[in-house]
Amino acid sequence: MNSWCDGRRHAIVSIAILSVAWVALSASSACRMMERAETLDSVLLITLDTLRADHVSCYGPSPVATPHLDALARRGARILKAWSPAPLTTPAHATILTGLYPSAHGVRTNGSFRLPDEASTLAEMLRSSGIRTAGFVASFTTSSLFGLDQGFDVFDDDLGNSPGGSRRLHRPGNEVVDRALAWLAANGSEPFFLWVHLFDPHTPYSPPPEYARRFPKDPYSGEIAFTDAQVGRLIEVLENTRAASRTAIVLLADHGEGLETHGEKEHGLLLYEETLHVPFLVVAPGRIPPGTEIEELASAADVVPTVLGLLGLPAPSRVQGRDLLSSSKPESGRRRLYAETLYPHEDFGWSALYAIRERDFKYIESPSPELFDLAADPQERRNLHLSQNELGRKMAAALREEARRFFDRESLTQAATAAGPDEETVERLEALGYLGAGGNREVPGTDPLGGVRGRSPLEALMDYGRMNRAQELMKAEKHDEAIRLLEQVSLSDPNNPQALLKLAQAHDRAGEADRAEARFHELVQRHPTFYLGYRYLSDLLERNGRPREARDLWLLLKGMGLHYVDIELRLAQVEIASGMADEAARRLVPHLQVHPQDAEGWGQLGRALSLLGKGDEALRAFRYSLDIRPTDRQSVEAAVALLESSGRRDEAFRLVEKLLSRAPRDPFLRVMLETLRAKSAKSG
């Protein structure tokens, strides 16, 4: 757990003829507390991943009871018509934390965009007023890797390792709540902003045994019941503290889940209400009458101005949401809601989708536009676009007007060039149900509704299902079947980079290295900005003893001017493999000066310095890596090996013991500690 106020060091490295100087940065001035005249001075923000509004019982008939969420609704305001800005975790949370829509903060999909440092988050706004800030998140899609840690004194995104030793994709809600409650016990006497993110309703659905037994045929509802119980734990402890009367509680989902309502099993591809309509509750003691219902259209972008309004603080002029509790209301019926998904376009070459809602009418821009009357047709079964063509044109014009108002090309450029997804990110996204995470990266253009061309995602669902099936076949090591299926998709959908990528991967996993390499080269030639083509081709070349060719590949992509930050990490990796550790070290220095929170970068610098015979400097780099991510297996193993080789096993034992105190449930650290203990006993 990293603490700004405790003087957490942001180290800066410089090298002169391969010597390293280490400088710590102090940020204690950011921790000055200011007295506040407002009755409310603290905020608990709870975000629930992948929760449909129609699976929350205070919103109507539901297959699962949610008594703790219902109790919150009775205590404050239930917002009836709230939308997610995007049916994807990272973009939606970036909006929740900034009050900006995705085309303004720049984060358009999961895995390949990072919230720019120039963005102003709610945590930063509140910390500047002297409020302590902490975030506890449950999935890597809300991690610091994507810039969501900005402004938090404490940001706990260390998910730990699985019993098999691999890094976990997510952690259960009880672990997140445990850590959040520990922080609250130590810091709740002062004004605070606490963000707690619970991931459980997301795929893969795997509720704890008690909840699995209650919902044997509906694990999604079992996950929701478990999540509701964890929310109850959190609220119960808060209510038993002196902070309860001065703490506002805001709870909402980032997006919903398809559940095959329109053919989509999960989320991200389509913009129907099952993934856009989210529960949104606000409790403010003494400020909001119990049982309040807000029927005004609302967005996740409204969290920031609503929270600031409750604390008596002004919202920055750039914020695009509105204070839902403000006495000054907009002209009746004039509010519009906006949503988008670029996931089908960036990863599969299909059309992007954009949606707008005004009053009860909803319009979806796609190659086959759709218009719905949600009052008369809440299930969105009757497309009125052809029968009400004039209304459709007006809604299309309104959508373009809103999109143009939100569009910020500079932020889009900054977010799009921040980072490319690595293999671990891709594997994790795939394991969480996201078929793609590569993204055809382009310098953003000037069209606020860009990418509406090609196949409609709704019409491409069959091919999406085939790719999912091929993915499962590869996991089952049925590579020949996967290859046949992916060849069919490539023929029916020749402009789909993910189909070609997965075909190359299938050949690779089948041991057909030459065919895999040919497919990867075809991919990067046909889609020259498709990052994952380079990533997997580089991996294949490195595994086959050709790291210098991999280096040339990354230099080619770097020369295109897209400025992925982690190109420097990839170049350093292949330079280390090529015996160019000095080049790698020199490359990593400026990278870490700009990105001192990059745990992987510190680990790579440690490996380079170790190869150069600079053991003490390498150990220092590994310690910085572990200060950021205490369960990073490579850095732990490398640091322990260095200490043991220099006769400092006791110091290695203390290091692992300290790391385990920060991640007490982590199985890898437990095994490492027992191994060191056994070695000490044997040598003693």
JONORQUI-V638689 format. One record per residue. N is the residue number from 1. RES is the residue in one small letter. SS is DSSP state (h for helix, s for strand, l for the rest). D_CENTER is the distance of its C-alpha to the mean C-alpha in Angstrom with 2 decimals. Layout:
N,RES,SS,D_CENTER
N,RES,SS,D_CENTER
//
This chain:
1,m,l,18.26
2,n,l,18.60
3,s,s,20.87
4,w,l,21.63
5,c,l,24.71
6,d,l,26.08
7,g,l,26.29
8,r,l,23.32
9,r,l,24.37
10,h,l,22.62
11,a,l,24.91
12,i,s,26.29
13,v,s,28.14
14,s,s,31.14
15,i,s,33.41
16,a,s,37.07
17,i,l,38.67
18,l,l,36.01
19,s,s,36.39
20,v,s,33.35
21,a,s,33.41
22,w,s,30.80
23,v,s,30.28
24,a,l,28.46
25,l,l,27.16
26,s,l,28.00
27,a,l,26.13
28,s,h,28.35
29,s,h,29.37
30,a,h,25.96
31,c,h,26.87
32,r,l,29.94
33,m,l,30.22
34,m,l,31.83
35,e,l,33.88
36,r,l,32.96
37,a,l,35.49
38,e,l,33.18
39,t,l,33.42
40,l,l,29.67
41,d,l,28.00
42,s,s,24.88
43,v,s,21.76
44,l,s,19.73
45,l,s,16.52
46,i,s,15.30
47,t,s,12.38
48,l,s,12.87
49,d,l,10.62
50,t,l,12.62
51,l,l,15.87
52,r,l,18.65
53,a,h,21.05
54,d,h,23.97
55,h,h,22.93
56,v,l,23.47
57,s,h,27.21
58,c,h,27.79
59,y,h,26.78
60,g,l,29.57
61,p,l,30.48
62,s,l,27.75
63,p,l,27.91
64,v,l,26.59
65,a,l,27.79
66,t,l,25.41
67,p,h,28.00
68,h,h,25.86
69,l,h,23.86
70,d,h,27.28
71,a,h,28.76
72,l,h,26.24
73,a,h,27.09
74,r,h,30.76
75,r,h,30.39
76,g,l,28.82
77,a,s,27.56
78,r,s,26.14
79,i,s,24.71
80,l,s,25.84
81,k,s,24.41
82,a,s,20.80
83,w,s,18.45
84,s,l,14.77
85,p,l,14.49
86,a,l,12.45
87,p,l,12.04
88,l,l,8.41
89,t,h,5.51
90,t,h,3.70
91,p,h,7.48
92,a,h,8.86
93,h,h,7.52
94,a,h,8.57
95,t,h,11.75
96,i,h,12.25
97,l,h,12.24
98,t,h,14.36
99,g,l,16.56
100,l,l,16.15
101,y,l,15.54
102,p,h,13.23
103,s,h,16.41
104,a,h,17.11
105,h,h,14.02
106,g,l,13.37
107,v,l,9.78
108,r,l,11.01
109,t,l,8.96
110,n,l,6.05
111,g,l,7.01
112,s,l,9.76
113,f,l,9.32
114,r,l,9.03
115,l,l,10.11
116,p,l,13.79
117,d,l,15.66
118,e,l,18.12
119,a,l,15.99
120,s,l,17.23
121,t,l,15.04
122,l,h,16.71
123,a,h,16.66
124,e,h,18.53
125,m,h,20.90
126,l,h,21.80
127,r,h,22.16
128,s,l,24.57
129,s,l,26.65
130,g,l,26.99
131,i,l,24.52
132,r,s,22.82
133,t,s,19.04
134,a,s,16.84
135,g,s,13.36
136,f,s,12.85
137,v,l,9.60
138,a,l,9.79
139,s,s,7.00
140,f,h,5.70
141,t,h,2.23
142,t,h,3.33
143,s,l,5.74
144,s,h,8.44
145,l,h,8.04
146,f,h,6.20
147,g,l,8.83
148,l,l,7.82
149,d,l,10.70
150,q,l,13.32
151,g,l,16.34
152,f,l,15.91
153,d,l,19.01
154,v,s,17.35
155,f,s,13.70
156,d,s,13.56
157,d,l,10.62
158,d,l,13.25
159,l,l,12.96
160,g,l,16.37
161,n,s,18.24
162,s,l,19.67
163,p,l,23.48
164,g,l,23.84
165,g,l,22.29
166,s,l,19.10
167,r,s,15.75
168,r,l,14.24
169,l,l,11.26
170,h,s,10.95
171,r,l,13.69
172,p,l,15.92
173,g,h,16.22
174,n,h,19.54
175,e,h,18.28
176,v,h,15.75
177,v,h,18.63
178,d,h,21.10
179,r,h,19.45
180,a,h,18.87
181,l,h,22.52
182,a,h,23.79
183,w,h,22.36
184,l,h,23.77
185,a,h,27.13
186,a,h,27.37
187,n,h,26.20
188,g,l,26.91
189,s,l,30.34
190,e,l,29.04
191,p,l,26.95
192,f,s,23.26
193,f,s,19.83
194,l,s,17.82
195,w,s,14.30
196,v,s,13.78
197,h,s,10.85
198,l,s,12.29
199,f,l,10.79
200,d,l,14.23
201,p,l,15.13
202,h,l,12.61
203,t,l,14.38
204,p,l,16.12
205,y,l,18.19
206,s,l,19.98
207,p,l,21.36
208,p,l,23.56
209,p,h,27.17
210,e,h,28.53
211,y,h,26.17
212,a,h,26.52
213,r,h,30.26
214,r,h,30.01
215,f,l,28.08
216,p,l,29.37
217,k,l,28.75
218,d,l,25.66
219,p,h,22.92
220,y,h,20.36
221,s,h,22.74
222,g,h,23.20
223,e,h,19.53
224,i,h,19.87
225,a,h,23.09
226,f,h,21.61
227,t,h,18.78
228,d,h,21.57
229,a,h,23.55
230,q,h,20.92
231,v,h,20.66
232,g,h,24.45
233,r,h,24.55
234,l,h,22.50
235,i,h,24.64
236,e,h,27.85
237,v,h,27.50
238,l,h,26.67
239,e,h,29.69
240,n,l,31.92
241,t,l,31.30
242,r,l,33.00
243,a,l,29.70
244,a,h,29.59
245,s,h,31.92
246,r,h,30.06
247,t,s,26.45
248,a,s,24.77
249,i,s,22.25
250,v,s,19.65
251,l,s,17.90
252,l,s,16.05
253,a,s,13.80
254,d,l,10.81
255,h,l,12.72
256,g,l,15.36
257,e,l,16.45
258,g,l,19.11
259,l,l,21.37
260,e,l,23.64
261,t,l,24.82
262,h,l,24.98
263,g,l,24.62
264,e,l,20.83
265,k,l,19.98
266,e,l,16.25
267,h,l,14.32
268,g,l,13.21
269,l,l,16.72
270,l,l,18.85
271,l,l,19.21
272,y,l,21.51
273,e,h,21.64
274,e,h,20.37
275,t,h,16.79
276,l,h,17.36
277,h,s,19.58
278,v,s,17.89
279,p,l,19.66
280,f,s,19.86
281,l,s,22.17
282,v,s,23.54
283,v,s,26.06
284,a,s,28.07
285,p,l,31.28
286,g,l,34.27
287,r,l,32.43
288,i,l,31.44
289,p,l,34.16
290,p,l,33.28
291,g,l,32.69
292,t,s,31.77
293,e,s,30.50
294,i,s,28.94
295,e,s,29.58
296,e,s,28.48
297,l,s,25.66
298,a,s,22.42
299,s,s,18.88
300,a,l,15.64
301,a,l,16.72
302,d,h,19.61
303,v,h,17.94
304,v,h,18.54
305,p,h,22.19
306,t,h,23.02
307,v,h,22.04
308,l,h,23.86
309,g,h,26.79
310,l,h,27.10
311,l,l,27.37
312,g,l,29.82
313,l,l,27.77
314,p,l,27.72
315,a,l,24.66
316,p,l,24.31
317,s,l,26.00
318,r,l,23.02
319,v,l,21.05
320,q,l,21.16
321,g,l,20.92
322,r,l,24.02
323,d,l,25.27
324,l,l,25.88
325,l,l,28.56
326,s,l,30.44
327,s,l,34.13
328,s,l,34.11
329,k,l,32.87
330,p,l,32.46
331,e,l,35.16
332,s,l,35.14
333,g,l,33.29
334,r,l,32.04
335,r,l,28.36
336,r,s,26.09
337,l,s,22.57
338,y,s,20.41
339,a,s,17.62
340,e,s,16.60
341,t,s,15.01
342,l,l,15.34
343,y,h,13.86
344,p,h,17.46
345,h,h,18.91
346,e,h,16.79
347,d,h,16.60
348,f,h,19.86
349,g,l,22.10
350,w,l,22.58
351,s,l,22.65
352,a,l,19.91
353,l,s,20.38
354,y,s,20.81
355,a,s,22.11
356,i,s,24.09
357,r,s,25.77
358,e,s,28.95
359,r,l,30.92
360,d,l,30.76
361,f,s,30.55
362,k,s,27.45
363,y,s,27.37
364,i,s,25.04
365,e,s,25.61
366,s,l,25.78
367,p,l,28.64
368,s,l,29.99
369,p,l,29.40
370,e,s,29.26
371,l,s,30.66
372,f,s,30.65
373,d,s,32.47
374,l,l,30.16
375,a,l,33.07
376,a,l,35.32
377,d,l,32.80
378,p,l,29.70
379,q,l,28.89
380,e,l,28.84
381,r,l,31.55
382,r,l,33.88
383,n,l,32.92
384,l,l,35.24
385,h,l,34.57
386,l,l,37.90
387,s,l,40.00
388,q,l,38.73
389,n,h,38.32
390,e,h,39.13
391,l,h,36.47
392,g,h,33.99
393,r,h,34.99
394,k,h,34.62
395,m,h,31.12
396,a,h,30.16
397,a,h,31.63
398,a,h,29.79
399,l,h,26.44
400,r,h,27.28
401,e,h,28.43
402,e,h,25.22
403,a,h,23.07
404,r,h,25.39
405,r,h,25.15
406,f,h,21.37
407,f,l,21.28
408,d,l,20.83
409,r,h,21.47
410,e,h,21.19
411,s,h,17.61
412,l,h,16.73
413,t,h,18.57
414,q,h,16.96
415,a,h,13.34
416,a,h,14.56
417,t,l,16.51
418,a,l,14.20
419,a,l,13.04
420,g,l,13.58
421,p,l,11.82
422,d,l,13.92
423,e,h,15.50
424,e,h,13.63
425,t,h,10.24
426,v,h,12.26
427,e,h,14.03
428,r,h,11.17
429,l,h,9.82
430,e,h,13.53
431,a,h,14.14
432,l,l,11.70
433,g,l,13.71
434,y,l,12.20
435,l,l,15.36
436,g,l,14.33
437,a,l,11.89
438,g,l,14.55
439,g,l,15.25
440,n,s,18.70
441,r,l,18.13
442,e,l,20.70
443,v,l,21.69
444,p,l,21.05
445,g,l,24.31
446,t,l,25.94
447,d,l,25.55
448,p,l,23.12
449,l,l,23.23
450,g,l,22.96
451,g,l,22.53
452,v,l,24.59
453,r,l,26.75
454,g,l,27.39
455,r,l,26.77
456,s,l,25.41
457,p,l,22.44
458,l,l,24.57
459,e,l,27.38
460,a,l,25.29
461,l,h,24.07
462,m,h,26.86
463,d,h,25.77
464,y,h,22.16
465,g,h,23.75
466,r,h,25.85
467,m,h,23.00
468,n,h,21.36
469,r,h,24.84
470,a,h,25.25
471,q,h,22.06
472,e,h,23.58
473,l,h,26.90
474,m,h,25.55
475,k,h,24.10
476,a,l,27.62
477,e,l,29.15
478,k,l,30.95
479,h,h,30.35
480,d,h,33.46
481,e,h,32.46
482,a,h,28.96
483,i,h,30.66
484,r,h,33.06
485,l,h,30.41
486,l,h,28.27
487,e,h,31.48
488,q,h,32.14
489,v,h,28.77
490,s,h,29.39
491,l,h,32.81
492,s,h,31.77
493,d,l,28.69
494,p,l,29.70
495,n,l,27.17
496,n,l,24.14
497,p,h,22.63
498,q,h,20.53
499,a,h,23.83
500,l,h,25.53
501,l,h,22.81
502,k,h,22.96
503,l,h,26.74
504,a,h,26.86
505,q,h,24.73
506,a,h,27.10
507,h,h,30.10
508,d,h,28.66
509,r,h,28.11
510,a,l,31.59
511,g,l,33.05
512,e,l,33.98
513,a,h,32.88
514,d,h,35.07
515,r,h,33.85
516,a,h,30.19
517,e,h,30.83
518,a,h,32.67
519,r,h,29.87
520,f,h,27.28
521,h,h,29.76
522,e,h,30.26
523,l,h,26.55
524,v,h,26.23
525,q,h,29.54
526,r,h,28.70
527,h,l,25.13
528,p,l,25.50
529,t,l,22.08
530,f,s,20.15
531,y,h,18.37
532,l,h,18.16
533,g,h,21.90
534,y,h,22.51
535,r,h,20.17
536,y,h,21.96
537,l,h,25.34
538,s,h,25.07
539,d,h,24.37
540,l,h,27.38
541,l,h,29.60
542,e,h,28.75
543,r,h,29.48
544,n,l,32.74
545,g,l,33.88
546,r,l,33.23
547,p,h,30.74
548,r,h,32.70
549,e,h,32.16
550,a,h,28.41
551,r,h,28.77
552,d,h,30.64
553,l,h,27.90
554,w,h,25.27
555,l,h,27.90
556,l,h,28.41
557,l,h,24.81
558,k,h,24.84
559,g,l,28.05
560,m,l,26.51
561,g,l,25.18
562,l,l,21.47
563,h,l,20.73
564,y,l,17.72
565,v,l,17.39
566,d,l,17.03
567,i,h,20.22
568,e,h,22.00
569,l,h,20.41
570,r,h,21.38
571,l,h,24.80
572,a,h,25.30
573,q,h,24.55
574,v,h,27.17
575,e,h,29.52
576,i,h,29.56
577,a,h,30.34
578,s,l,33.02
579,g,l,34.77
580,m,l,33.68
581,a,h,32.21
582,d,h,33.79
583,e,h,32.10
584,a,h,28.71
585,a,h,29.35
586,r,h,30.48
587,r,h,27.43
588,l,h,24.97
589,v,h,26.83
590,p,h,25.93
591,h,h,22.32
592,l,h,22.08
593,q,h,24.10
594,v,h,21.42
595,h,l,18.39
596,p,l,19.84
597,q,l,16.61
598,d,l,16.07
599,a,h,16.96
600,e,h,17.52
601,g,h,19.73
602,w,h,21.81
603,g,h,22.24
604,q,h,23.46
605,l,h,25.77
606,g,h,27.13
607,r,h,27.98
608,a,h,29.65
609,l,h,31.66
610,s,h,32.66
611,l,h,34.09
612,l,l,35.94
613,g,l,37.58
614,k,l,35.97
615,g,h,35.11
616,d,h,34.82
617,e,h,32.51
618,a,h,30.38
619,l,h,30.22
620,r,h,29.14
621,a,h,26.24
622,f,h,25.19
623,r,h,25.48
624,y,h,23.17
625,s,h,20.57
626,l,h,21.08
627,d,h,21.13
628,i,h,17.46
629,r,l,16.55
630,p,l,19.60
631,t,l,19.03
632,d,l,18.78
633,r,h,21.54
634,q,h,22.90
635,s,h,23.37
636,v,h,24.93
637,e,h,27.30
638,a,h,28.24
639,a,h,28.92
640,v,h,30.97
641,a,h,32.90
642,l,h,33.79
643,l,h,35.00
644,e,h,36.97
645,s,h,38.59
646,s,l,39.86
647,g,l,41.30
648,r,l,38.76
649,r,h,37.68
650,d,h,37.96
651,e,h,35.46
652,a,h,33.09
653,f,h,33.60
654,r,h,32.83
655,l,h,29.63
656,v,h,28.28
657,e,h,29.64
658,k,h,27.76
659,l,h,24.44
660,l,h,25.17
661,s,h,25.90
662,r,h,22.32
663,a,l,20.93
664,p,l,23.94
665,r,l,22.63
666,d,l,21.68
667,p,h,24.21
668,f,h,24.25
669,l,h,25.20
670,r,h,27.78
671,v,h,29.36
672,m,h,29.45
673,l,h,31.18
674,e,h,33.67
675,t,h,34.41
676,l,h,35.23
677,r,h,37.28
678,a,h,39.23
679,k,h,39.92
680,s,h,41.22
681,a,h,43.42
682,k,h,44.80
683,s,h,45.62
684,g,l,47.05
//
